[in-house]
Amino acid sequence: QVQLVESGGGLVQAGGSLRLSCAASGFTFSSYSMGWFRQAPGKEREFVATVNYRGGTTSCADSVKSRFTISRDNAKNTVYLQLNSLKPEDTAVYSCAARYGSMRFGTSDYDYWGQGTQVTVSS
């Protein structure tokens, strides 16, 4: 049974930091590229960051590129998203996703999804 379980969200002031984690089980984690997406109220889900299955290549959306960092630990079957210099517009539900093989940027490219964790940034 495939599971992706996010944690680490919460309420933080603007300029603060959070570290999100996504624990994976039920599939061969090291064969899957991982992504983080977010969805704000009334908006469509959008790409945030992705890391390839080996962990050597990453990509982030332009809106977060200088502030967020994605990483993974294949020994722990976990992917992380470090969020720094948070802004109120970063408020959203953040979800991790997995896709077999190379990394992609579209929501339809991913096979498995977690339930998400809420990040709220106050001004």
C-alpha positions as CSV (number, residue, x, y, z in Angstrom):
1,Q,0.0,0.0,0.0
2,V,1.5,3.3,-1.1
3,Q,1.6,6.0,1.4
4,L,3.0,9.5,1.4
5,V,2.7,11.3,4.7
6,E,3.6,15.0,5.0
7,S,4.5,16.8,8.2
8,G,6.1,20.0,9.5
9,G,3.5,22.5,8.4
10,G,2.2,25.2,10.8
11,L,1.7,28.8,11.5
12,V,4.7,31.1,11.1
13,Q,5.3,34.8,10.8
14,A,6.5,36.4,7.6
15,G,10.3,36.0,7.3
16,G,10.3,32.7,9.2
17,S,11.2,29.2,8.2
18,L,9.7,25.8,8.2
19,R,10.9,22.3,7.2
20,L,8.4,20.0,5.6
21,S,8.9,16.3,5.5
22,C,7.3,13.6,3.4
23,A,7.7,10.0,4.5
24,A,7.1,7.4,1.8
25,S,6.3,3.7,2.0
26,G,4.8,1.0,-0.2
27,F,7.0,1.5,-3.3
28,T,10.7,1.6,-4.3
29,F,11.4,5.2,-3.2
30,S,14.9,5.3,-4.8
31,S,13.3,4.7,-8.3
32,Y,10.9,7.6,-8.0
33,S,11.4,11.3,-8.5
34,M,9.6,13.4,-5.9
35,G,7.9,16.7,-6.1
36,W,6.3,19.3,-3.9
37,F,3.2,21.1,-4.9
38,R,1.0,23.7,-3.2
39,Q,-2.6,24.8,-3.4
40,A,-3.9,28.1,-1.9
41,P,-7.6,28.7,-1.3
42,G,-9.4,29.3,-4.6
43,K,-6.4,28.6,-6.7
44,E,-5.2,25.7,-8.7
45,R,-2.5,23.4,-7.4
46,E,1.0,24.6,-8.5
47,F,4.4,23.2,-8.8
48,V,6.9,24.1,-6.1
49,A,10.0,21.9,-6.4
50,T,11.2,18.5,-7.6
51,V,14.2,16.3,-7.1
52,N,15.2,13.4,-9.3
53,Y,15.2,9.8,-8.0
54,R,18.9,9.9,-7.2
55,G,18.8,13.2,-5.5
56,G,21.5,14.8,-7.6
57,T,19.2,17.1,-9.6
58,T,16.6,19.6,-8.3
59,S,14.4,22.3,-9.8
60,C,12.3,24.9,-8.1
61,A,9.6,27.3,-9.3
62,D,10.8,30.8,-10.0
63,S,8.6,32.2,-7.3
64,V,10.4,30.2,-4.6
65,K,13.8,29.5,-6.2
66,S,15.9,31.6,-3.8
67,R,14.0,30.7,-0.7
68,F,13.0,27.0,-0.8
69,T,15.2,24.0,-1.1
70,I,14.2,20.4,-1.8
71,S,16.2,17.4,-0.8
72,R,15.8,13.7,-0.2
73,D,17.3,10.9,1.9
74,N,16.8,7.6,0.1
75,A,18.0,5.7,3.2
76,K,15.0,7.1,5.1
77,N,12.5,7.1,2.2
78,T,11.9,10.8,2.9
79,V,11.8,14.0,0.9
80,Y,12.2,17.4,2.5
81,L,11.3,21.0,1.6
82,Q,13.1,23.7,3.5
83,L,11.1,26.9,3.4
84,N,12.9,30.1,4.2
85,S,12.0,33.8,4.1
86,L,8.3,32.9,4.1
87,K,5.8,35.3,2.7
88,P,2.0,35.5,3.3
89,E,1.5,34.5,-0.4
90,D,3.2,31.2,0.5
91,T,0.2,30.2,2.5
92,A,-1.2,27.0,1.1
93,V,-1.6,23.3,1.6
94,Y,1.7,21.7,0.6
95,S,1.6,18.1,-0.9
96,C,4.3,15.8,-1.9
97,A,4.0,13.5,-4.9
98,A,6.0,10.6,-6.5
99,R,6.5,9.6,-10.1
100,Y,8.5,6.7,-11.5
101,G,11.6,7.8,-13.3
102,S,12.8,11.3,-14.2
103,M,11.5,14.4,-12.7
104,R,8.6,16.4,-14.2
105,F,6.8,19.6,-13.3
106,G,3.1,19.0,-14.0
107,T,0.5,17.6,-11.6
108,S,-0.6,15.0,-14.1
109,D,2.9,13.6,-14.3
110,Y,2.8,12.2,-10.8
111,D,1.6,8.8,-9.8
112,Y,1.1,9.1,-6.0
113,W,0.1,11.9,-3.7
114,G,0.0,12.7,-0.1
115,Q,-2.8,14.4,1.8
116,G,-0.9,17.6,2.4
117,T,0.2,19.8,5.3
118,Q,-1.0,23.3,5.9
119,V,1.4,26.2,5.9
120,T,0.1,29.5,7.0
121,V,2.2,32.7,7.0
122,S,1.0,35.7,8.9
123,S,2.0,39.2,8.0
